[in-house]
Amino acid sequence: MNRQTFDEVMVPVFAPNAFIPVRGSGLDLWDQDGKHYLDLTGGIAVSGLGHAPAELVEALTDQAKKLWHVSNYFTNEPVLKLAKALTEATFAEKVFFCNSGGEANEAAFKLARKWAHNHFGAKKSRIVSCLHSFHGRTLFTVTVGGQSKYTEGFEPLPQQIDHIPFNDIEAARAAIGDDVCAVVVEPVQGEGGILPASPEYLKALRQICDDKNALLIFDEIQCGMGRTGDLFAYMGYGVTPDIMTSAKALGNGFPIAAMLTTTEIANAFSVGSHGTTYGGNPLAAAVAYKALEIINKPEFLSRITEAGNKLKASLERVVADYPGVFAGVRGKGLMLGLVMSDKYHGKAAEITAAAAQQGLLLLLAGYDVIRYVPALVIKDEHIVQGEKLLRQALDTWLKASA
């Protein structure tokens, strides 16, 4: 099996790299040829505890010997433990489990419309989102996401969905009227370029939603589960949403997602009004419970902040030593973006490709931001090694570009 096999048998919605990873441990990854890579992608902010963490492997294998699936005619012990842990750790009182971030947001948007319909009637159905946001790949969630490149050719799209500029309070005031049922925002935009919301912006959205009887939804699929240095980013902002979605690092790569909300809002759903076949299965719930238990400790979260500061300082050194290439570094915790300068607009992908040649795996956030979302267990030596490999890649790339 090789990269050509992908082209022969897979639907062409992805364009994966030429090499195929076969084994991982922590932040280390090896391909079919035995080449080693330092992985600072975290599986796109998924592998929060790194590749194949022993405690999660044990949780998965222990549960695999007991019970895999029972259908939604029954509940199961692992999912109840996970739900209890999430509600005790957050603002939420009720949880709905599913399999992906897109499904969690689909559930959130459906719940918001159902809640508004029950309380205010059918006319209160509009959803307001931000430009350059990303909320999933279902037709509903991709429409709520503020990137037209993901909706072109799939029309007609769901209606009553509007988009406003991110971090623009006045635009929010103008757009959020009495017909709005929900406002959805990423506290830190991921695909849109690693852009943190300002505290003033999120506080303004909270107040506007309260004034207009609209629900505030935080999409914490990428920025949650410790990524910013708080268990969930809303905690660091001091702004509590009505609904929050989580996925990615919740299962460390084992598919699971969650929509969290209050009892009053959750009661808009009734038996049969929404559902899922695999959501909250015992295997996924057992893994997620152990991941949450590990991450949700003060010393673990404080280390994320420390590591994030060190990684940011490392990237800022690179910015200073390669004048004209980068515009700066932005983000929160271990969710950072290395922003390309105007001179090198659209060249971020070339740098990530050069980095892979050096054995360093990085991501993109749009066309002009190199995204760093490494495993939360990153060590200081990983940061040093990553800077060294990035410099080697930049030297090679600049020489070839000249």
C-alpha positions in Angstrom: 0.0 0.0 0.0 1.3 3.4 -0.9 0.2 7.0 -1.8 -0.8 5.8 -5.3 -3.2 3.3 -3.7 -5.0 6.3 -2.2 -5.6 7.8 -5.6 -6.9 4.5 -6.9 -9.4 3.6 -4.2 -10.3 6.8 -2.2 -12.8 9.5 -3.0 -10.6 12.5 -3.8 -11.7 14.9 -1.0 -8.2 14.9 0.6 -4.7 15.3 -0.8 -2.5 13.5 1.7 1.3 13.7 1.9 3.4 11.3 -0.1 4.6 9.4 3.0 2.3 7.2 5.1 2.7 7.3 8.9 2.6 3.8 10.5 3.7 4.3 14.1 3.6 7.0 16.7 4.7 7.6 20.3 4.1 10.9 22.0 5.2 13.6 19.5 7.3 11.1 17.5 6.1 9.6 14.2 7.6 7.1 11.8 6.6 6.4 8.2 6.7 3.2 6.1 10.4 3.7 5.3 11.3 4.2 9.0 11.9 8.0 8.7 11.3 9.9 11.9 9.2 13.0 12.2 8.6 15.5 15.0 4.9 15.9 14.9 3.7 19.4 16.0 0.3 19.0 14.4 -1.4 17.0 17.1 -3.5 15.4 14.4 -5.0 18.9 13.9 -5.4 19.5 17.6 -6.7 16.0 18.2 -3.9 14.0 19.9 -3.7 16.2 23.0 -1.9 13.5 24.9 0.3 12.5 21.9 0.3 9.3 19.9 -0.6 6.1 21.7 -0.5 7.3 25.3 -0.2 4.4 27.6 -3.0 5.3 29.9 -5.5 5.7 27.1 -4.4 2.5 25.4 -5.1 0.8 28.7 -8.5 2.4 29.1 -9.4 1.4 25.6 -8.2 -2.2 25.8 -9.8 -2.7 29.2 -13.1 -1.6 27.9 -12.7 -3.5 24.7 -12.7 -6.7 26.7 -16.0 -5.8 28.4 -18.5 -4.0 26.1 -18.3 -2.2 22.7 -21.9 -1.3 21.8 -25.4 -1.6 23.2 -27.5 0.8 21.0 -29.5 3.7 22.4 -32.1 1.4 23.8 -29.7 1.2 26.7 -27.2 3.5 28.4 -23.8 2.3 29.6 -21.5 3.0 32.6 -18.6 4.6 30.8 -20.8 7.3 29.1 -22.5 8.1 32.4 -19.1 8.5 34.1 -18.0 10.8 31.3 -21.2 12.9 31.3 -20.9 13.3 35.1 -17.3 14.4 34.8 -18.0 16.9 32.1 -20.9 18.5 33.9 -19.0 18.7 37.1 -16.1 20.4 35.3 -18.1 22.9 33.2 -21.1 25.2 33.3 -23.2 22.4 31.7 -25.9 20.3 33.3 -26.7 18.0 30.3 -24.6 16.4 27.6 -25.3 14.9 24.2 -22.6 12.6 22.8 -21.9 11.9 19.1 -19.0 11.1 16.9 -17.5 14.3 15.4 -17.4 18.0 15.8 -19.7 18.5 12.8 -22.3 16.3 14.5 -21.9 18.2 17.8 -22.5 21.5 16.0 -25.4 20.1 14.0 -27.0 19.1 17.3 -26.2 22.5 18.8 -27.8 24.4 15.9 -30.9 22.1 15.8 -31.3 22.5 19.6 -31.0 26.3 19.3 -33.7 26.5 16.7 -36.0 24.0 18.6 -35.6 26.0 21.8 -36.4 29.3 20.1 -39.3 27.8 18.3 -40.8 26.4 21.5 -40.4 29.7 23.4 -40.9 32.4 20.7 -42.3 30.8 17.6 -41.1 29.9 14.1 -40.0 33.4 13.2 -37.1 33.3 15.6 -34.8 31.0 13.5 -31.9 33.0 12.2 -28.3 31.9 13.1 -25.4 34.4 13.1 -21.9 33.2 12.7 -18.5 34.8 11.8 -16.7 35.1 8.6 -13.8 32.7 8.2 -15.2 30.4 10.8 -15.4 26.6 10.5 -18.1 24.5 12.2 -18.2 21.2 10.3 -18.9 19.5 7.0 -22.6 18.7 7.1 -24.7 20.9 4.8 -26.1 22.8 7.8 -22.7 23.2 9.6 -20.8 24.1 6.5 -23.3 26.8 5.8 -23.0 28.2 9.3 -19.2 28.2 8.8 -18.1 31.5 7.2 -16.1 30.1 4.2 -17.7 30.1 0.8 -15.1 27.7 -0.6 -16.8 24.9 1.4 -20.3 25.6 0.2 -19.8 26.3 -3.5 -21.6 23.8 -5.7 -23.8 22.4 -2.8 -26.6 24.9 -3.2 -29.4 25.4 -2.3 -28.1 25.9 1.2 -30.0 26.1 4.5 -31.6 29.5 4.9 -31.7 32.1 7.7 -27.9 32.0 8.3 -25.8 35.2 8.3 -22.1 36.0 8.8 -20.4 38.9 10.4 -16.7 40.0 10.8 -15.0 38.3 13.7 -14.1 40.5 16.7 -16.3 43.4 15.4 -18.7 44.4 18.2 -20.6 47.0 16.1 -21.2 44.5 13.3 -22.6 42.1 15.9 -25.0 44.7 17.3 -26.2 45.5 13.8 -26.8 41.9 12.8 -28.3 40.3 15.9 -32.0 41.2 15.9 -35.1 39.8 17.6 -35.3 37.0 14.9 -31.9 35.5 15.9 -32.1 32.2 17.7 -28.4 31.7 18.2 -25.0 33.3 17.7 -22.1 30.8 17.3 -18.4 31.7 17.7 -15.0 30.0 18.1 -13.3 31.7 21.1 -10.1 31.2 19.0 -10.7 30.8 15.3 -8.8 27.8 14.0 -9.2 27.3 10.3 -9.7 31.1 10.0 -6.1 31.8 11.0 -5.5 31.2 14.7 -7.3 34.4 15.8 -8.3 34.7 19.4 -11.4 36.6 20.2 -11.0 39.7 22.4 -12.5 39.5 25.9 -14.6 42.6 25.0 -16.0 40.9 22.0 -17.2 37.7 23.7 -18.6 39.8 26.6 -20.5 41.9 24.1 -21.9 38.9 22.4 -23.0 37.5 25.7 -24.8 40.8 26.5 -26.4 41.1 23.1 -27.7 37.5 23.2 -29.2 38.2 26.6 -30.9 41.3 25.3 -32.3 39.6 22.2 -33.2 36.3 23.9 -30.7 34.4 21.7 -28.5 31.5 22.7 -24.7 32.0 22.6 -22.9 28.9 21.3 -19.2 28.4 21.7 -17.5 26.0 19.3 -14.6 24.7 21.4 -13.9 21.8 19.1 -10.3 22.9 18.4 -9.6 25.3 21.3 -11.1 23.2 24.1 -9.7 20.3 26.2 -6.8 22.3 27.6 -5.5 23.7 24.3 -5.5 27.4 25.5 -4.3 26.6 29.0 -7.8 26.4 30.5 -9.9 23.2 30.3 -12.1 25.1 28.0 -11.3 28.6 26.5 -14.5 30.2 27.9 -13.1 29.8 31.4 -10.2 32.0 30.6 -12.5 34.6 29.1 -14.9 34.6 32.0 -17.8 34.4 29.5 -20.2 31.5 29.8 -22.1 30.2 26.7 -25.5 28.6 26.6 -24.3 25.7 24.5 -20.7 24.5 24.0 -19.4 21.9 21.6 -16.3 19.7 22.1 -14.6 17.0 20.0 -11.0 16.5 18.6 -8.9 16.1 21.8 -11.9 14.9 23.8 -11.1 11.4 22.6 -7.4 11.9 21.6 -8.2 10.5 18.2 -10.9 8.0 19.1 -14.0 9.4 17.5 -16.2 11.2 20.1 -17.8 14.6 20.4 -20.1 16.3 22.8 -22.7 19.1 23.0 -23.0 20.6 26.4 -25.8 22.8 27.7 -28.2 23.6 30.6 -31.1 21.6 31.7 -33.6 24.3 30.6 -32.3 24.4 27.1 -31.8 20.7 26.8 -35.5 20.2 27.6 -36.3 21.6 24.1 -35.4 18.2 22.8 -37.6 15.2 23.6 -37.2 11.5 23.1 -36.7 10.9 19.4 -36.2 14.5 18.4 -32.5 13.9 17.8 -30.2 11.0 18.0 -27.2 9.0 16.9 -26.3 5.3 16.5 -22.7 5.3 17.8 -22.6 8.4 20.0 -21.4 7.8 23.5 -20.4 4.2 22.9 -18.5 2.5 25.7 -15.2 2.4 23.9 -15.1 6.1 23.1 -16.5 7.2 26.4 -13.9 5.2 28.3 -11.0 6.8 26.4 -12.5 10.3 26.7 -13.0 9.9 30.4 -9.4 9.0 30.9 -8.2 11.9 28.7 -10.4 14.4 30.6 -9.1 13.0 33.9 -5.5 13.5 32.8 -5.9 17.0 31.3 -8.2 18.5 33.9 -5.6 19.0 36.6 -4.1 22.3 37.6 -0.5 21.3 37.2 -1.2 19.9 33.7 -3.1 23.0 32.6 -0.4 25.3 34.0 2.2 23.4 32.0 0.3 24.1 28.8 0.5 27.8 29.5 4.2 27.5 30.3 4.9 25.4 27.1 2.8 27.8 25.0 4.8 30.7 26.2 8.1 28.9 25.4 6.8 27.9 22.0 5.7 31.4 21.2 9.1 32.8 22.3 10.8 30.2 20.0 8.6 31.3 17.0 9.2 34.9 17.8 13.0 34.3 17.6 12.5 32.8 14.2 10.4 35.8 13.1 13.2 38.2 14.2 16.0 36.1 12.5 14.1 35.9 9.2 13.1 39.5 8.6 10.5 40.0 5.9 9.3 36.4 5.9 6.8 36.6 8.7 4.4 39.2 10.1 4.4 37.8 13.6 3.0 35.1 16.0 -0.5 35.0 17.5 -2.8 32.6 19.4 -3.3 31.3 22.9 -1.6 28.5 24.9 -0.6 25.7 22.5 -2.7 27.0 19.7 -0.4 29.3 17.8 -0.1 30.7 14.3 3.1 31.9 12.5 1.7 34.6 10.1 3.3 35.1 6.7 4.2 38.6 5.6 2.6 40.3 2.6 5.7 39.7 0.6 5.3 35.9 1.0 1.5 35.8 0.7 0.3 32.3 -0.2 3.7 30.7 0.5 2.9 29.0 3.9 2.3 25.6 2.2 5.8 25.7 0.6 7.3 26.2 4.1 5.3 23.3 5.6 6.4 21.1 2.7 10.0 22.1 3.3 9.6 21.4 7.0 8.3 17.9 6.3 11.4 17.2 4.2 13.4 18.1 7.4 11.3 15.8 9.5 9.1 18.5 11.0 5.3 18.2 10.7 3.3 21.5 10.7 -0.1 22.6 9.6 -1.8 25.4 7.7 -4.6 27.7 8.9 -5.7 29.2 5.6 -3.1 30.2 3.0 -1.0 32.5 5.1 -0.7 31.0 8.6 1.5 28.1 9.7 -0.4 26.4 12.5 1.1 25.0 15.6 -1.2 22.7 17.7 1.1 20.1 19.1 0.3 17.5 21.7 -0.2 19.2 25.1 2.5 16.9 26.5 5.2 18.7 24.4 8.5 19.0 26.2 11.0 21.8 26.2 13.4 19.7 24.1 10.6 19.3 21.5 10.4 23.0 21.2 14.2 23.4 20.8 14.2 20.6 18.2 11.2 22.1 16.3 12.9 25.5 16.1 16.1 23.9 14.8 14.2 21.9 12.1 12.2 25.0 11.1 15.3 27.0 10.6 16.8 24.3 8.4 13.6 24.2 6.4 13.6 28.0 6.0 17.2 28.1 4.9 16.6 25.4 2.3 13.4 27.0 1.1 14.8 30.5 0.8 17.8 29.3 -1.1 15.6 27.4 -3.5 13.2 30.4 -3.8 16.2 32.7 -4.7 
